[in-house]
Amino acid sequence: MLKRLMLVAGFAVALGACNADRTVSSNRHLQPIPPETVALMQRNGVSASDPIMMRIFKKEAELEIWKEGPDGRYAHLKTYPICRWSGQLGPKKREGDRQAPEGFYTVTPDLMNPNSAYYLSFNLGYPNRFDREHGRTGQHLMVHGSCTSAGCFAMTDETVAEIYAIAREAFAGGQRGFQVQSFPFRMTPENLAKKRYDENIAFWRNLKEGHDHFKVTQRPPQVEVCDRRYSFNTQGCTPTDNRVAQEVAQRQSRDEARIAQLIERGAPALRLVYQDGGSHPSFQSQAVAFASATDASQLSRRARRLGDVSRPDAIAAGPQTIRVGSNGQPLESAPATAMARSPAPAAAAPSQTAGAADPGVTNVARDSGTQERPLHQRLFGNLFSNNPLSGGARAQEASESEAADTPAPPQRGARMMNGAQPLTPRGDAAYTAFR
């Protein structure tokens, strides 16, 4: 009976996306920020009324809140686990595809929903100008409570109450809108090297530019859309600060070198395939319980507190990781494995057969350029050639990692790292569409 009720509820959610409002008002939106979080703000030298921004990482299923400090720079405050997101890695493109958005969004007070059927919620503002210019459709894409998603980020009721309260107090302090940066995964060289043949890589490269601008300035970047691409810290599509542009270019060049090194050592190209989105590992056991339960009495109190859970079987199964070749297609000799149970293969030591797991990489190493050029340019040319400042930036041996310059979250969550993605041997439209 429980499974049948959950199936019916999931069908209703799929039809209505995240647009269900409560017919009766409540005072949920007035709950205070938890005392321990207020104390954390005080220790960090910020107040509840100071501006905020958020970052979301799908693969890791984490949402971060950052607070503006007295010097105008933003510092990491807290990381929250995401209970449920639906679809696959990649942007939302059309109504009903169950994809959670990726991109740069602004949440204003009118997008806050105190009467959501999913406890509390706020609308991300999808579609933004970038989405509209690419013909993307859909609406009511939210961050909300419970643990069910049809294109949203579900945080559980308890967690969304805290996030909502933090946003509410920032608005009360005078902030007119806060930025939400939604990424497919943490922008590390390791992640982007693995995804180098994904059909979305050009779009993800564009997102990484905004990611790097934030890392350099520690301020939410100004966002424009120029030639159907995101453009960061520009006005009229012209950089507003050449020093920042140069620092971003240098950071990108370091990451290019690191990615080239990873591929030279045999890092495989991988694709993650989800049955229907994912969840933070901290919710894994509850999802397994939901998937196997035949009666509510079989669920623990902790599991019942999640509320509705969409596709618990998909969460319990975890994503599949598949090796792909330079054409983006699965390699016949590399069957799918469960990512949740099997870690990615370790990088092989440099040798004459480096890149053998991906034959296309080996061919590029043999055919491109002279030995006098830096390794990343010999392998892939200039990754960020759309940036006029990046061509002269010197490649360095290793990239900076976010783990070194971002404080560990005081509660749940993981450290961050940073990276970029190389060009492929193909040089086809998948990599040039967003230039």
Number of C-alpha atoms within 10 A of each C-alpha: 10 14 16 10 11 17 15 12 15 20 14 12 18 18 11 13 22 26 17 13 16 15 9 8 11 12 8 15 21 13 12 15 18 12 9 9 16 16 13 15 17 12 10 14 13 20 20 21 18 20 25 26 23 22 17 25 20 27 19 18 24 23 23 20 21 20 27 22 16 11 6 12 14 22 20 20 21 22 22 22 25 29 28 30 29 27 22 22 24 21 20 24 20 15 13 16 16 23 25 27 29 24 24 25 23 19 19 18 16 9 16 20 20 20 19 23 18 27 21 27 30 23 23 26 19 25 23 15 16 20 21 13 13 12 11 17 15 19 17 19 26 28 27 29 29 25 27 29 34 29 29 26 31 29 31 26 19 14 18 24 23 18 23 25 19 24 28 21 20 22 20 15 14 11 17 13 19 19 19 23 23 22 23 23 18 23 25 22 28 20 20 26 25 22 22 28 27 23 15 17 22 21 21 25 23 19 23 22 22 23 24 23 22 19 19 15 15 16 17 25 21 16 18 19 17 16 12 16 17 21 22 26 20 18 13 10 15 12 14 14 11 13 10 15 22 17 18 24 25 20 26 26 28 22 31 33 27 28 30 26 20 22 29 25 20 24 25 26 27 26 22 20 18 19 17 23 26 29 28 20 18 14 19 19 13 22 26 17 18 28 20 14 15 14 11 14 10 13 16 12 11 10 19 16 15 21 15 21 26 27 23 25 17 19 30 23 20 22 24 19 22 21 23 25 19 18 14 16 14 17 18 10 9 12 12 18 16 16 17 15 11 10 10 17 9 10 15 18 13 14 11 10 14 21 24 19 21 19 13 16 24 20 14 16 20 11 11 14 16 12 9 8 11 17 22 27 23 19 29 22 19 20 23 22 12 12 15 11 16 21 17 12 17 14 20 18 14 15 22 17 17 17 13 12 12 14 14 17 17 12 11 12 20 14 15 17 19 24 28 30 30 29 25 20 19 13 10 10 11 16 23 13 13 18 18
